[in-house]
């Protein structure tokens, strides 16, 4: 048995799950406020989800404004633009509708509109001094699990540093999980967000902060995600499998909130910043190598041995192959000369400190070399 760490857990987010649950958005929002800002992106608008959300809110008697200019990997510019719209509208409720980028932008906006200053002022944990507006998170991807986390990941527009701004007050009041919203995801988005969620389930299971609560969520997330991922690859309209993925991603997000992440995410962020490798791909590509690195210190499989056949690192590699994602950094434009810079940056990432085995700059260099 792995020794148990102490924890102090108060559920902050009400989770509403079910096919067609978006129709309940207005009813749920009405219990919180009267002027809702919907934060989303152009793709969600094109898919019709924003209009459906707006219809539900208006039918419940709320005033509604739409901010649809969220970009992937949101920066401080996205937050600034969103804040301007929120202030002009005098929003008293924020709704993040979309993937992790929309939810992060919504949270970032909430920090600034209620507490002032700049995003860098909140880089870290619990630096906001004033209460925030209520937030409803409505994910349309099964990936980040941001709907069940109190962190906003925002990149500095100038330095491109990814700032993790966490605060218990930033957590969503309600996470509305409707599997039907994920059917419209392009196959590539389904793959990349799914791999990211699986990485969350695996890394949270072994971090230094792992505890009884996080372990419970990590295990169930892994079961749901691995059970749904290959089914969704075969049939994108498999609604039950979509539900597995969406709920699994939310549970993995809850595990992150209690356990944090590890070296695979530390490796991924510099790859995204310098080579535009999508986050989910970067994490998935590095994950098998990190699992093998950690296996010297911990039993990486933990309780998962009854849920899959073969070694865990090999299983992840198989999933990447089935998803038709390039499995080598050299295929993505990374050269041997880049490794020292990548390793130095990876060692500064905040998730590195939670990895179960200490990771030095030299260790990160070896991980990148293994992935070349």
DOMARLUM-571138 format. One record per residue (C-alpha): x negated, y negated, z; residue number from 0; residue in three letters. Coordinates in pm, 1 decimal, padded with zeros to 6 digits, always signed. Example, Ala and Ser with C-alpha at 12.3 -4.5 7.8 and 13.67 -1.06 7.14 Angstrom:
2
SITE;xx;yy;zz;nr;rest
SITE;-01230.0;+00450.0;+00780.0;0;ALA .
SITE;-01367.0;+00106.0;+00714.0;1;SER .
***
This chain:
372
SITE;xx;yy;zz;nr;rest
SITE;+00000.0;+00000.0;+00000.0;0;UNK .
SITE;-00125.1;-00350.5;-00089.2;1;UNK .
SITE;-00145.3;-00580.2;+00218.9;2;UNK .
SITE;+00141.1;-00827.3;+00229.2;3;UNK .
SITE;+00079.9;-01202.4;+00230.7;4;UNK .
SITE;+00287.5;-01443.3;+00435.3;5;UNK .
SITE;+00557.2;-01638.5;+00254.8;6;UNK .
SITE;+00821.4;-01903.3;+00318.3;7;UNK .
SITE;+01097.3;-01871.5;+00058.3;8;UNK .
SITE;+01411.1;-02082.3;+00020.5;9;UNK .
SITE;+01603.6;-02027.6;-00304.3;10;UNK .
SITE;+01636.5;-02367.9;-00472.2;11;UNK .
SITE;+01804.6;-02279.7;-00798.7;12;UNK .
SITE;+02148.7;-02132.9;-00856.6;13;UNK .
SITE;+02126.0;-01883.0;-01144.1;14;UNK .
SITE;+02430.9;-01842.1;-01371.1;15;UNK .
SITE;+02387.3;-01559.9;-01624.3;16;UNK .
SITE;+02613.1;-01419.1;-01894.5;17;UNK .
SITE;+02698.8;-01411.5;-02262.7;18;UNK .
SITE;+02877.3;-01733.7;-02359.1;19;UNK .
SITE;+02784.9;-01901.5;-02029.0;20;UNK .
SITE;+02710.8;-02232.5;-02206.3;21;UNK .
SITE;+03084.8;-02303.0;-02206.1;22;UNK .
SITE;+03055.8;-02348.0;-01828.1;23;UNK .
SITE;+02801.8;-02630.8;-01854.9;24;UNK .
SITE;+03057.3;-02907.9;-01814.2;25;UNK .
SITE;+03221.3;-02743.1;-01515.2;26;UNK .
SITE;+02887.3;-02695.1;-01344.1;27;UNK .
SITE;+02761.3;-03044.2;-01428.3;28;UNK .
SITE;+03077.8;-03212.2;-01301.4;29;UNK .
SITE;+03000.4;-03084.1;-00951.7;30;UNK .
SITE;+02670.2;-03274.7;-00956.7;31;UNK .
SITE;+02713.1;-03607.6;-01138.3;32;UNK .
SITE;+02896.7;-03802.3;-01411.9;33;UNK .
SITE;+02636.1;-03930.4;-01663.3;34;UNK .
SITE;+02432.3;-03653.3;-01823.9;35;UNK .
SITE;+02118.1;-03694.9;-02033.4;36;UNK .
SITE;+02058.5;-03386.4;-02249.5;37;UNK .
SITE;+01686.3;-03341.7;-02320.6;38;UNK .
SITE;+01619.2;-03119.6;-02621.9;39;UNK .
SITE;+01447.1;-03095.2;-02960.8;40;UNK .
SITE;+01547.9;-03122.6;-03324.5;41;UNK .
SITE;+01556.7;-02745.3;-03373.1;42;UNK .
SITE;+01812.6;-02699.7;-03096.5;43;UNK .
SITE;+02023.2;-02976.3;-03249.7;44;UNK .
SITE;+02005.1;-02806.8;-03589.7;45;UNK .
SITE;+02109.9;-02474.1;-03436.3;46;UNK .
SITE;+02425.0;-02641.5;-03299.8;47;UNK .
SITE;+02347.5;-02575.8;-02933.1;48;UNK .
SITE;+02318.8;-02945.0;-02842.0;49;UNK .
SITE;+02661.0;-03021.8;-02987.4;50;UNK .
SITE;+02817.5;-02730.6;-02800.2;51;UNK .
SITE;+02657.7;-02851.8;-02478.2;52;UNK .
SITE;+02779.5;-03205.0;-02540.9;53;UNK .
SITE;+03133.1;-03082.3;-02612.8;54;UNK .
SITE;+03143.9;-02889.1;-02285.7;55;UNK .
SITE;+03017.2;-03188.3;-02089.3;56;UNK .
SITE;+03261.0;-03432.5;-02249.2;57;UNK .
SITE;+03552.5;-03193.9;-02198.5;58;UNK .
SITE;+03469.7;-03198.8;-01827.5;59;UNK .
SITE;+03483.5;-03579.5;-01825.1;60;UNK .
SITE;+03112.4;-03662.4;-01825.7;61;UNK .
SITE;+02943.0;-03938.2;-02023.7;62;UNK .
SITE;+02666.4;-03789.6;-02238.5;63;UNK .
SITE;+02346.0;-03917.8;-02400.7;64;UNK .
SITE;+02108.7;-03710.3;-02612.5;65;UNK .
SITE;+01728.8;-03725.4;-02623.6;66;UNK .
SITE;+01622.3;-03490.7;-02904.2;67;UNK .
SITE;+01259.5;-03593.0;-02963.9;68;UNK .
SITE;+01079.7;-03332.7;-02752.8;69;UNK .
SITE;+00765.1;-03186.4;-02910.9;70;UNK .
SITE;+00591.7;-02855.1;-02847.3;71;UNK .
SITE;+00342.8;-02881.4;-02559.3;72;UNK .
SITE;+00492.3;-03214.6;-02446.3;73;UNK .
SITE;+00264.4;-03505.3;-02370.4;74;UNK .
SITE;+00293.6;-03813.2;-02155.3;75;UNK .
SITE;+00429.5;-03990.0;-02467.0;76;UNK .
SITE;+00728.4;-03752.4;-02478.4;77;UNK .
SITE;+00798.1;-03825.1;-02113.2;78;UNK .
SITE;+00768.0;-04202.5;-02160.5;79;UNK .
SITE;+01011.6;-04197.4;-02453.6;80;UNK .
SITE;+01256.6;-03982.7;-02257.9;81;UNK .
SITE;+01239.9;-04211.4;-01953.6;82;UNK .
SITE;+01327.5;-04513.3;-02169.0;83;UNK .
SITE;+01644.9;-04341.5;-02292.1;84;UNK .
SITE;+01736.6;-04219.5;-01943.3;85;UNK .
SITE;+01701.3;-04566.4;-01793.1;86;UNK .
SITE;+01899.6;-04737.1;-02067.8;87;UNK .
SITE;+02178.8;-04482.1;-02025.8;88;UNK .
SITE;+02162.9;-04493.3;-01643.4;89;UNK .
SITE;+02164.9;-04114.3;-01624.7;90;UNK .
SITE;+02249.1;-03952.3;-01291.8;91;UNK .
SITE;+02198.7;-03596.7;-01418.2;92;UNK .
SITE;+01934.2;-03447.2;-01648.0;93;UNK .
SITE;+01987.9;-03133.8;-01855.1;94;UNK .
SITE;+01688.7;-02957.5;-02010.1;95;UNK .
SITE;+01821.0;-02762.5;-02310.7;96;UNK .
SITE;+01569.3;-02559.5;-02510.7;97;UNK .
SITE;+01236.3;-02389.8;-02451.0;98;UNK .
SITE;+00975.7;-02470.4;-02190.0;99;UNK .
SITE;+00885.6;-02794.7;-02367.0;100;UNK .
SITE;+01237.2;-02936.9;-02325.3;101;UNK .
SITE;+01258.2;-02831.4;-01962.1;102;UNK .
SITE;+00910.3;-02969.0;-01886.1;103;UNK .
SITE;+00996.7;-03301.5;-02051.8;104;UNK .
SITE;+01320.1;-03316.6;-01852.4;105;UNK .
SITE;+01129.1;-03257.5;-01528.6;106;UNK .
SITE;+00860.9;-03508.9;-01624.2;107;UNK .
SITE;+01127.4;-03769.1;-01694.7;108;UNK .
SITE;+01282.8;-03694.5;-01357.0;109;UNK .
SITE;+00953.4;-03760.0;-01175.2;110;UNK .
SITE;+00907.3;-04101.5;-01336.0;111;UNK .
SITE;+01265.9;-04227.8;-01337.1;112;UNK .
SITE;+01307.0;-04154.9;-00964.3;113;UNK .
SITE;+00956.7;-04206.9;-00823.9;114;UNK .
SITE;+00791.7;-04442.6;-01074.9;115;UNK .
SITE;+00426.1;-04444.8;-01175.5;116;UNK .
SITE;+00269.0;-04210.0;-01430.6;117;UNK .
SITE;+00258.9;-03832.3;-01471.1;118;UNK .
SITE;-00100.7;-03816.8;-01348.2;119;UNK .
SITE;+00024.4;-03947.4;-01012.8;120;UNK .
SITE;+00207.0;-03616.7;-00965.4;121;UNK .
SITE;-00068.2;-03383.5;-01086.6;122;UNK .
SITE;-00077.4;-03129.8;-00806.5;123;UNK .
SITE;+00189.6;-03026.1;-00560.3;124;UNK .
SITE;+00461.6;-03219.9;-00374.6;125;UNK .
SITE;+00335.4;-03571.0;-00447.5;126;UNK .
SITE;+00679.4;-03725.5;-00511.1;127;UNK .
SITE;+00812.7;-03914.7;-00209.7;128;UNK .
SITE;+01171.7;-03978.2;-00322.4;129;UNK .
SITE;+01452.8;-03742.7;-00410.0;130;UNK .
SITE;+01508.9;-03668.8;-00778.6;131;UNK .
SITE;+01816.5;-03653.6;-00997.2;132;UNK .
SITE;+01990.6;-03315.8;-01017.5;133;UNK .
SITE;+01859.9;-03102.0;-01304.4;134;UNK .
SITE;+02033.0;-02825.1;-01496.7;135;UNK .
SITE;+01800.7;-02603.4;-01700.8;136;UNK .
SITE;+01946.3;-02421.1;-02003.3;137;UNK .
SITE;+01677.2;-02209.4;-02171.1;138;UNK .
SITE;+01717.8;-02111.8;-02535.4;139;UNK .
SITE;+01398.8;-01903.9;-02538.5;140;UNK .
SITE;+01295.0;-01610.0;-02321.4;141;UNK .
SITE;+00944.9;-01718.7;-02232.1;142;UNK .
SITE;+00821.3;-01976.2;-01984.8;143;UNK .
SITE;+01069.0;-01918.0;-01703.4;144;UNK .
SITE;+01053.4;-02293.3;-01641.2;145;UNK .
SITE;+01421.7;-02286.3;-01546.2;146;UNK .
SITE;+01321.7;-02112.6;-01221.5;147;UNK .
SITE;+01009.8;-02315.7;-01145.3;148;UNK .
SITE;+00940.7;-02650.1;-00980.5;149;UNK .
SITE;+00645.7;-02732.7;-01209.9;150;UNK .
SITE;+00631.3;-02951.7;-01519.9;151;UNK .
SITE;+00337.4;-02889.8;-01754.6;152;UNK .
SITE;+00258.4;-03216.9;-01933.0;153;UNK .
SITE;-00047.4;-03293.7;-02145.2;154;UNK .
SITE;-00224.0;-03627.5;-02114.7;155;UNK .
SITE;-00175.2;-03803.1;-02449.5;156;UNK .
SITE;-00534.3;-03929.0;-02453.1;157;UNK .
SITE;-00747.0;-03657.2;-02289.0;158;UNK .
SITE;-00515.8;-03363.6;-02377.6;159;UNK .
SITE;-00565.5;-03229.7;-02024.0;160;UNK .
SITE;-00267.1;-03015.4;-01927.3;161;UNK .
SITE;-00133.1;-03143.3;-01594.4;162;UNK .
SITE;+00063.6;-02909.7;-01371.2;163;UNK .
SITE;+00294.8;-03136.8;-01171.8;164;UNK .
SITE;+00485.2;-02940.3;-00909.7;165;UNK .
SITE;+00735.1;-03048.4;-00650.5;166;UNK .
SITE;+01013.0;-02865.3;-00470.8;167;UNK .
SITE;+01239.3;-03162.0;-00553.1;168;UNK .
SITE;+01181.3;-03106.5;-00926.8;169;UNK .
SITE;+01333.5;-02757.3;-00933.1;170;UNK .
SITE;+01659.0;-02720.8;-01124.4;171;UNK .
SITE;+01976.3;-02717.0;-00919.4;172;UNK .
SITE;+02123.0;-02472.6;-01171.3;173;UNK .
SITE;+01967.6;-02242.0;-01428.7;174;UNK .
SITE;+02227.5;-02151.7;-01692.7;175;UNK .
SITE;+02121.9;-01835.2;-01876.5;176;UNK .
SITE;+02321.9;-01754.8;-02191.4;177;UNK .
SITE;+02163.7;-01476.7;-02404.1;178;UNK .
SITE;+02367.5;-01589.5;-02705.3;179;UNK .
SITE;+02156.9;-01907.3;-02724.1;180;UNK .
SITE;+01842.2;-01703.1;-02790.1;181;UNK .
SITE;+01978.7;-01529.2;-03101.9;182;UNK .
SITE;+01899.2;-01838.4;-03311.7;183;UNK .
SITE;+01527.5;-01822.2;-03224.1;184;UNK .
SITE;+01301.4;-01765.8;-03524.5;185;UNK .
SITE;+01128.1;-01427.8;-03505.9;186;UNK .
SITE;+00788.8;-01588.0;-03445.6;187;UNK .
SITE;+00922.2;-01785.5;-03148.3;188;UNK .
SITE;+01085.5;-01470.5;-03010.8;189;UNK .
SITE;+00752.8;-01289.7;-03031.4;190;UNK .
SITE;+00535.8;-01563.7;-02882.5;191;UNK .
SITE;+00767.2;-01650.7;-02594.1;192;UNK .
SITE;+00824.4;-01282.6;-02521.2;193;UNK .
SITE;+00451.8;-01210.7;-02498.7;194;UNK .
SITE;+00410.6;-01509.3;-02267.9;195;UNK .
SITE;+00686.9;-01381.7;-02037.7;196;UNK .
SITE;+00532.4;-01033.2;-02025.9;197;UNK .
SITE;+00199.0;-01194.3;-01932.7;198;UNK .
SITE;+00374.8;-01378.2;-01649.6;199;UNK .
SITE;+00516.5;-01052.1;-01514.4;200;UNK .
SITE;+00172.8;-00888.3;-01522.7;201;UNK .
SITE;-00041.4;-01173.1;-01386.3;202;UNK .
SITE;+00194.2;-01265.4;-01102.0;203;UNK .
SITE;+00176.8;-00905.7;-00980.5;204;UNK .
SITE;-00192.2;-00925.4;-00888.8;205;UNK .
SITE;-00277.2;-01283.2;-00791.8;206;UNK .
SITE;-00424.5;-01379.4;-00456.6;207;UNK .
SITE;-00091.0;-01540.5;-00363.0;208;UNK .
SITE;+00112.0;-01227.1;-00440.2;209;UNK .
SITE;+00365.3;-01145.6;-00168.9;210;UNK .
SITE;+00669.2;-00924.5;-00114.5;211;UNK .
SITE;+00907.7;-01170.4;-00283.8;212;UNK .
SITE;+00692.7;-01227.8;-00590.9;213;UNK .
SITE;+00617.6;-00854.5;-00626.8;214;UNK .
SITE;+00988.9;-00777.4;-00640.0;215;UNK .
SITE;+01046.6;-01032.1;-00916.8;216;UNK .
SITE;+00729.2;-00933.4;-01105.6;217;UNK .
SITE;+00828.4;-00568.8;-01119.9;218;UNK .
SITE;+01187.2;-00629.0;-01231.7;219;UNK .
SITE;+01069.1;-00886.1;-01486.3;220;UNK .
SITE;+00822.6;-00634.6;-01631.2;221;UNK .
SITE;+01092.5;-00366.5;-01654.3;222;UNK .
SITE;+01340.2;-00596.1;-01829.2;223;UNK .
SITE;+01089.2;-00757.4;-02063.3;224;UNK .
SITE;+00917.1;-00441.5;-02181.4;225;UNK .
SITE;+01256.2;-00275.1;-02215.2;226;UNK .
SITE;+01388.7;-00553.5;-02436.5;227;UNK .
SITE;+01087.8;-00674.0;-02636.0;228;UNK .
SITE;+01049.1;-00391.6;-02886.5;229;UNK .
SITE;+01428.2;-00367.1;-02927.6;230;UNK .
SITE;+01445.0;-00735.5;-03017.6;231;UNK .
SITE;+01161.3;-00692.6;-03266.7;232;UNK .
SITE;+01359.3;-00416.6;-03437.9;233;UNK .
SITE;+01695.7;-00593.4;-03420.9;234;UNK .
SITE;+01700.5;-00969.9;-03349.5;235;UNK .
SITE;+02080.5;-00953.5;-03301.7;236;UNK .
SITE;+02063.5;-00698.0;-03019.1;237;UNK .
SITE;+02241.7;-00910.6;-02759.2;238;UNK .
SITE;+02182.7;-00670.0;-02472.8;239;UNK .
SITE;+01808.0;-00673.1;-02541.0;240;UNK .
SITE;+01822.2;-01052.1;-02564.4;241;UNK .
SITE;+01979.7;-01051.9;-02219.1;242;UNK .
SITE;+01699.5;-00832.0;-02086.2;243;UNK .
SITE;+01443.6;-01076.5;-02222.9;244;UNK .
SITE;+01615.7;-01391.3;-02094.4;245;UNK .
SITE;+01673.9;-01259.9;-01742.9;246;UNK .
SITE;+01326.5;-01103.2;-01736.8;247;UNK .
SITE;+01168.8;-01436.8;-01828.9;248;UNK .
SITE;+01363.6;-01611.3;-01551.5;249;UNK .
SITE;+01256.5;-01349.7;-01297.1;250;UNK .
SITE;+00894.7;-01383.5;-01412.5;251;UNK .
SITE;+00929.0;-01760.3;-01368.1;252;UNK .
SITE;+01052.4;-01701.4;-01014.4;253;UNK .
SITE;+00749.4;-01479.7;-00954.7;254;UNK .
SITE;+00521.6;-01761.8;-01076.2;255;UNK .
SITE;+00684.0;-01996.0;-00828.5;256;UNK .
SITE;+00584.8;-01759.2;-00548.2;257;UNK .
SITE;+00262.5;-01605.8;-00679.3;258;UNK .
SITE;+00108.2;-01834.1;-00946.4;259;UNK .
SITE;-00090.0;-01702.8;-01245.1;260;UNK .
SITE;-00443.9;-01592.3;-01324.3;261;UNK .
SITE;-00737.2;-01591.1;-01562.5;262;UNK .
SITE;-00547.1;-01507.0;-01881.7;263;UNK .
SITE;-00365.8;-01839.6;-01858.5;264;UNK .
SITE;-00691.6;-02015.5;-01770.5;265;UNK .
SITE;-00843.0;-01874.9;-02090.6;266;UNK .
SITE;-00538.8;-01966.4;-02299.4;267;UNK .
SITE;-00514.4;-02339.3;-02229.4;268;UNK .
SITE;-00849.0;-02439.4;-02390.9;269;UNK .
SITE;-00763.4;-02225.0;-02695.2;270;UNK .
SITE;-00438.0;-02414.0;-02737.8;271;UNK .
SITE;-00600.3;-02752.7;-02679.9;272;UNK .
SITE;-00887.9;-02709.4;-02926.3;273;UNK .
SITE;-00762.8;-02460.5;-03185.0;274;UNK .
SITE;-00385.7;-02511.5;-03179.6;275;UNK .
SITE;-00333.2;-02143.8;-03098.8;276;UNK .
SITE;+00023.1;-02118.7;-02970.1;277;UNK .
SITE;+00025.2;-02063.0;-02594.8;278;UNK .
SITE;+00199.6;-01725.3;-02598.5;279;UNK .
SITE;-00041.3;-01589.3;-02859.1;280;UNK .
SITE;-00345.0;-01720.9;-02671.4;281;UNK .
SITE;-00230.7;-01566.5;-02343.1;282;UNK .
SITE;-00141.0;-01233.8;-02503.4;283;UNK .
SITE;-00469.3;-01211.2;-02689.8;284;UNK .
SITE;-00674.6;-01268.7;-02374.6;285;UNK .
SITE;-00457.2;-01061.5;-02140.9;286;UNK .
SITE;-00596.5;-00710.1;-02215.6;287;UNK .
SITE;-00950.1;-00833.4;-02151.5;288;UNK .
SITE;-00849.2;-00999.6;-01824.7;289;UNK .
SITE;-00667.1;-00683.8;-01712.3;290;UNK .
SITE;-00984.7;-00481.8;-01767.7;291;UNK .
SITE;-01192.2;-00747.7;-01588.7;292;UNK .
SITE;-00956.7;-00746.7;-01288.9;293;UNK .
SITE;-00935.6;-00367.5;-01275.3;294;UNK .
SITE;-01281.3;-00365.0;-01112.7;295;UNK .
SITE;-01121.0;-00537.2;-00813.3;296;UNK .
SITE;-00752.7;-00439.6;-00816.6;297;UNK .
SITE;-00525.9;-00166.4;-00941.2;298;UNK .
SITE;-00388.7;-00371.0;-01230.7;299;UNK .
SITE;-00098.1;-00137.4;-01293.0;300;UNK .
SITE;+00031.6;-00170.6;-00934.6;301;UNK .
SITE;+00381.7;-00025.2;-00916.9;302;UNK .
SITE;+00414.2;-00027.8;-01295.4;303;UNK .
SITE;+00268.3;+00317.2;-01352.2;304;UNK .
SITE;+00615.9;+00472.1;-01367.2;305;UNK .
SITE;+00731.6;+00215.6;-01625.2;306;UNK .
SITE;+00489.1;+00281.0;-01913.1;307;UNK .
SITE;+00255.1;+00543.8;-02055.8;308;UNK .
SITE;-00120.1;+00492.2;-02086.0;309;UNK .
SITE;-00336.8;+00209.1;-01958.1;310;UNK .
SITE;-00183.9;-00133.9;-01910.9;311;UNK .
SITE;-00440.2;-00321.8;-02120.9;312;UNK .
SITE;-00384.3;-00078.2;-02405.6;313;UNK .
SITE;-00008.8;-00119.4;-02374.2;314;UNK .
SITE;-00038.6;-00496.6;-02412.3;315;UNK .
SITE;-00261.7;-00452.7;-02718.6;316;UNK .
SITE;+00000.1;-00223.6;-02873.0;317;UNK .
SITE;+00270.1;-00486.3;-02817.8;318;UNK .
SITE;+00052.8;-00748.8;-02990.1;319;UNK .
SITE;+00003.2;-00513.7;-03284.3;320;UNK .
SITE;+00374.2;-00437.4;-03309.1;321;UNK .
SITE;+00442.1;-00811.0;-03304.2;322;UNK .
SITE;+00189.4;-00849.3;-03590.3;323;UNK .
SITE;-00019.2;-01104.9;-03403.7;324;UNK .
SITE;-00390.6;-01133.4;-03484.5;325;UNK .
SITE;-00579.1;-00970.8;-03199.3;326;UNK .
SITE;-00921.1;-01134.9;-03242.9;327;UNK .
SITE;-01032.1;-01491.0;-03177.1;328;UNK .
SITE;-01254.1;-01481.8;-03485.8;329;UNK .
SITE;-00939.2;-01444.9;-03697.7;330;UNK .
SITE;-00804.9;-01769.7;-03549.4;331;UNK .
SITE;-01097.7;-01999.3;-03626.6;332;UNK .
SITE;-01296.5;-01957.4;-03306.0;333;UNK .
SITE;-01674.4;-01924.7;-03353.3;334;UNK .
SITE;-01942.2;-01789.3;-03120.8;335;UNK .
SITE;-02075.3;-02143.6;-03078.7;336;UNK .
SITE;-01741.6;-02248.0;-02924.6;337;UNK .
SITE;-01756.2;-02000.9;-02638.9;338;UNK .
SITE;-01966.3;-02205.3;-02394.6;339;UNK .
SITE;-01730.7;-02504.3;-02422.7;340;UNK .
SITE;-01422.2;-02285.6;-02387.3;341;UNK .
SITE;-01566.3;-02104.0;-02085.1;342;UNK .
SITE;-01655.2;-02427.2;-01907.1;343;UNK .
SITE;-01301.4;-02560.7;-01954.5;344;UNK .
SITE;-01135.5;-02232.1;-01857.6;345;UNK .
SITE;-01319.5;-02235.1;-01525.7;346;UNK .
SITE;-01159.8;-02570.7;-01438.9;347;UNK .
SITE;-00801.9;-02453.1;-01501.1;348;UNK .
SITE;-00584.5;-02449.5;-01191.3;349;UNK .
SITE;-00468.4;-02088.9;-01238.5;350;UNK .
SITE;-00825.8;-01955.5;-01219.8;351;UNK .
SITE;-00830.5;-01996.3;-00841.1;352;UNK .
SITE;-00546.1;-01746.6;-00802.1;353;UNK .
SITE;-00701.6;-01467.2;-01007.5;354;UNK .
SITE;-00753.6;-01158.1;-00788.4;355;UNK .
SITE;-01120.8;-01139.5;-00885.6;356;UNK .
SITE;-01338.6;-01450.5;-00874.6;357;UNK .
SITE;-01410.6;-01574.8;-01226.7;358;UNK .
SITE;-01724.5;-01774.6;-01301.9;359;UNK .
SITE;-01808.0;-01968.7;-01616.3;360;UNK .
SITE;-02027.2;-01676.8;-01720.2;361;UNK .
SITE;-01736.3;-01438.5;-01667.3;362;UNK .
SITE;-01510.4;-01652.1;-01884.0;363;UNK .
SITE;-01775.6;-01651.8;-02155.4;364;UNK .
SITE;-01780.8;-01270.9;-02146.7;365;UNK .
SITE;-01400.8;-01259.7;-02169.6;366;UNK .
SITE;-01403.9;-01482.1;-02478.3;367;UNK .
SITE;-01686.4;-01275.3;-02628.9;368;UNK .
SITE;-01483.7;-00959.5;-02576.5;369;UNK .
SITE;-01190.1;-01122.0;-02755.3;370;UNK .
SITE;-01394.4;-01236.2;-03055.0;371;UNK .
***
